[in-house]
Amino acid sequence: MNTSSEQSLLWIGLGSNIGDRAAAIKEAIVQLRALDALSVEAQSDVWETAPVGNVDQGPFLNAVVRVKSARAPWAILQDCLHIESGMGRIRTDDRRWGPREIDLDMLLHSLLVIDEPGLQLPHPRLSERAFVLAPFAQIDPAVVHPLLGRTIDTMLKQEIERHGSLEGRCVRVPC
């Protein structure tokens, strides 16, 4: 474990809608915990959510974890991609928003803003997605989006105002 005083907080969203979804989420968190370069500090409950984009697929299970690390965001992205591929995920352009065994998305990295091909932080659709905002708000509601200047809790409330109650589209499930 890196104990550098320059560690940053990072939030990672996890999702699965193929196979044993709960086991996939749990295994991805186990693999994140096994990385020497970061420490999982908090994890949300698991939430079942309707798919977004390509809606002709099964529901997702989603969760968010807060990690601490001194590693560069690009290195953490590579760790996430390695976990995904090791768990059977094959990334292709034609499967964007499609079914997946596991998905790990970097959502926010302290106050860092990156807009490069392959990595955008904060995640460009973070403020629009109840399936990310609900579990994120469960563990860190007061975190402020560095570009929008709004807390996670405020963004979730605004998403609910736009799209209605979470009931039926984003609910906690026992795992």
Buried (B, 14 or more C-beta within 10 A) or exposed (E): EBEEEEBBBBBBBBBBBBBEBBEBBBBBBEBBEEBEBBBBEBBBBBBBBBBBEEEEBEBBBBBBBBBBBBBEBEEBBEBBBEBBEEBEBEEEEEEEEBBBBBBBBBBBBBEEEBEEEEBBBBBEEBBBBBBBBBBBBBBBBEBBBBBEEBBBBBBBBBBBEEEEEBEEBBEBBEB
